[in-house]
Amino acid sequence: MRLVVVTGGTRGIGAAIAKRFTDLGDRVVALGRADCDVTDEAAVAEVFGSLGEVNVLVNNAGMASSAPLAKTTVDDWRSQLDVNATGAFLCTRTVLPGMRERNSGRIVTVASTAGLAGQKYTSAYTASKHAAVGLMRAVAAEVAGTGVTSNAVCPTFVRTDMTTTTVRRIAATTGRSEEDSERIVAGMSPLGRLLEPEEVAYAVMFLAAPEAAAINGQTIVLDGGGVQA
């Protein structure tokens, strides 16, 4: 039985990921903000130190806000870099030595299409997700040829509370209805719809499978073909 740790694992995409691994028979620890602040080095070390040997780490904790660059505050910038990039760094750094020692492990980072291409009004979010993807690739280079892999999934908008906030912000700004605003968001990808959390969970499970040992340093883009990795 593998020990799978999912950060941001108590709702949305994280909850769907945790459920899929649980259904596979893995032992799953789904960490929410109340369980572990992934931006706190000491907290990460304490929580992960109490769990034992982590076989699969899913870096899913994340946050987002949007504003034109000129109106993006330093606090907004730092908070998104801290959660989306530094959080993944701290958790990965904590589990990697054990995985290297055992010559076995899977690290999957839930990034975003924003980690591969830029969109207006998302400078902090886009920068943080690019950083998360870059971290994944650097770790992949370090573990190349071993039994450890590091990969990422990059979904477009997913039906989560975070996307609901985006839709409501568009509605408030443009005067459109929430239904019309959701269609605008959904239309940003060739799929023409929002992704479901379970679709992202499937991609994560695929990359974390024991049979996926030859897949390392890759991004699986979930948007129907709009962004090239």
C-alpha positions in Angstrom: 0.0 0.0 0.0 1.4 3.4 -1.0 1.3 6.5 1.1 -0.1 9.3 -1.1 0.0 12.9 0.2 -2.2 15.5 -1.5 -1.8 19.1 -0.6 -4.9 21.2 -0.9 -6.6 17.8 -0.8 -9.8 18.6 1.1 -11.9 20.2 -1.7 -12.1 20.7 -5.5 -9.4 19.1 -7.5 -7.5 17.9 -4.5 -10.6 16.1 -3.1 -11.1 14.4 -6.4 -7.5 13.3 -6.5 -7.6 12.0 -3.0 -10.8 10.0 -3.7 -9.3 8.4 -6.8 -6.2 7.2 -4.9 -8.3 6.0 -2.1 -10.5 4.0 -4.5 -7.3 2.4 -5.8 -6.5 1.2 -2.2 -3.8 3.6 -1.4 -3.4 5.2 2.0 -4.2 8.9 1.3 -3.4 11.9 3.5 -5.3 14.9 2.2 -3.9 18.1 3.7 -5.9 21.3 3.9 -4.7 24.6 5.0 -5.8 23.8 8.6 -3.6 20.7 8.5 -0.4 22.2 7.0 0.6 25.6 5.8 2.7 24.7 2.8 4.4 28.1 2.8 5.7 27.5 6.3 9.0 25.6 6.3 8.8 24.4 9.8 5.2 23.3 9.5 5.9 21.3 6.3 8.9 19.6 8.0 6.8 18.7 11.1 3.7 17.4 9.3 5.6 15.4 6.7 8.0 14.1 9.3 5.0 12.6 11.2 3.7 10.7 8.1 6.4 8.2 7.4 7.6 7.2 3.9 5.8 9.2 1.2 5.5 7.2 -2.0 3.5 9.8 -4.0 3.4 13.5 -3.5 0.7 15.6 -5.3 1.5 19.3 -5.1 -2.0 20.6 -5.5 -2.3 23.5 -3.0 -2.9 26.7 -4.8 -4.5 30.1 -4.9 -5.3 32.7 -7.5 -6.4 36.3 -7.9 -6.4 38.6 -10.9 -5.8 42.2 -11.7 -4.0 44.3 -14.3 -0.3 44.4 -13.7 -0.4 48.1 -12.6 -3.0 47.2 -9.9 -1.3 44.0 -8.7 0.0 44.5 -5.2 3.2 43.2 -3.8 1.1 41.2 -1.3 -0.9 39.6 -4.1 2.3 38.8 -6.0 4.1 37.3 -2.9 1.1 35.3 -1.7 0.6 33.5 -5.0 4.3 32.8 -5.4 4.4 31.5 -1.9 1.5 29.1 -2.2 1.8 28.0 -5.8 5.6 27.8 -6.1 7.3 27.9 -2.7 4.7 25.5 -1.3 5.5 22.9 -4.0 9.2 23.5 -3.4 9.1 22.9 0.3 7.0 19.8 0.1 9.1 18.4 -2.7 12.3 19.1 -0.9 11.0 17.3 2.1 10.0 14.0 0.5 12.7 13.8 -2.2 15.6 12.5 -0.1 13.6 9.5 1.1 12.4 8.8 -2.4 16.0 9.0 -3.7 17.1 6.7 -0.9 14.4 4.1 -1.8 14.9 4.7 -5.5 11.2 4.9 -5.9 8.6 7.7 -5.9 6.2 9.9 -7.8 5.9 13.7 -7.6 3.1 15.3 -9.5 2.5 19.0 -9.5 -0.9 20.4 -10.4 0.0 23.5 -12.3 -2.1 25.2 -15.0 -2.2 26.2 -18.6 -1.1 29.5 -17.1 2.2 27.8 -16.4 2.8 27.5 -20.1 1.3 30.6 -21.6 0.4 34.1 -20.4 -3.0 35.7 -20.1 -3.8 39.3 -19.3 -4.6 40.3 -15.7 -2.9 37.2 -14.3 0.7 38.3 -13.9 1.2 36.9 -10.4 -0.7 33.7 -11.0 1.0 33.1 -14.3 4.4 33.7 -12.9 3.8 31.4 -10.0 2.6 28.6 -12.2 5.5 29.0 -14.6 7.7 28.7 -11.5 5.9 25.5 -10.4 6.4 24.0 -13.8 10.1 25.1 -13.8 10.6 23.5 -10.4 9.1 20.3 -11.7 11.4 20.2 -14.7 14.5 20.9 -12.5 13.6 18.1 -10.1 13.0 15.8 -13.1 16.5 16.6 -14.3 17.9 15.7 -10.9 16.1 12.3 -10.7 16.5 11.3 -14.3 17.5 7.7 -14.6 16.3 6.8 -11.1 13.1 5.2 -9.9 11.7 8.7 -9.0 9.8 10.9 -11.4 8.6 14.5 -11.4 5.8 15.6 -13.7 3.0 18.1 -13.9 -0.6 18.4 -15.1 -1.7 21.7 -16.6 -5.5 22.1 -16.7 -7.5 24.9 -18.1 -10.4 26.2 -16.0 -11.9 23.5 -13.7 -15.3 23.5 -12.1 -14.1 24.6 -8.6 -14.6 27.3 -6.1 -11.7 29.2 -7.6 -13.3 29.2 -11.0 -16.6 30.3 -9.5 -14.8 33.3 -8.0 -13.4 34.1 -11.5 -16.8 33.8 -13.1 -18.4 36.1 -10.5 -15.6 38.6 -10.9 -16.2 38.8 -14.7 -19.9 39.1 -14.1 -19.4 42.0 -11.6 -17.0 43.7 -13.9 -18.8 43.4 -17.2 -22.5 43.4 -16.1 -23.0 40.0 -17.7 -24.9 37.2 -16.0 -22.9 34.5 -14.3 -24.1 32.0 -16.9 -22.8 34.2 -19.7 -19.6 34.8 -17.8 -19.0 31.1 -17.3 -19.5 30.6 -21.1 -16.7 33.2 -21.6 -14.4 31.3 -19.3 -15.3 27.9 -20.9 -14.7 29.3 -24.3 -11.1 30.0 -23.6 -10.2 26.4 -24.5 -11.1 24.3 -27.6 -13.2 22.1 -25.3 -15.7 24.9 -24.9 -16.5 23.8 -21.4 -15.1 23.7 -17.9 -13.1 20.6 -16.9 -14.4 18.5 -14.1 -12.1 17.8 -11.1 -12.2 14.1 -11.8 -10.6 14.7 -15.2 -7.6 16.3 -13.6 -7.5 13.5 -11.0 -7.3 10.9 -13.7 -4.2 12.6 -15.3 -2.5 12.8 -11.9 -3.3 9.1 -11.2 -1.8 8.2 -14.6 1.5 10.0 -13.9 1.7 8.5 -10.4 1.2 4.9 -11.6 4.1 2.4 -11.0 4.0 1.7 -14.7 4.7 5.4 -15.5 8.5 5.1 -14.7 9.5 6.3 -18.1 7.5 9.5 -17.9 9.6 12.2 -16.3 9.8 16.0 -16.7 6.6 16.1 -18.7 3.5 18.3 -18.7 0.1 16.9 -19.5 -2.0 19.7 -20.8 -5.7 19.4 -20.2 -7.4 21.9 -22.4 -8.5 20.1 -25.6 -5.5 21.2 -27.7 -5.1 24.9 -27.1 -1.7 25.1 -25.4 1.4 23.3 -26.5 3.6 22.0 -23.7 
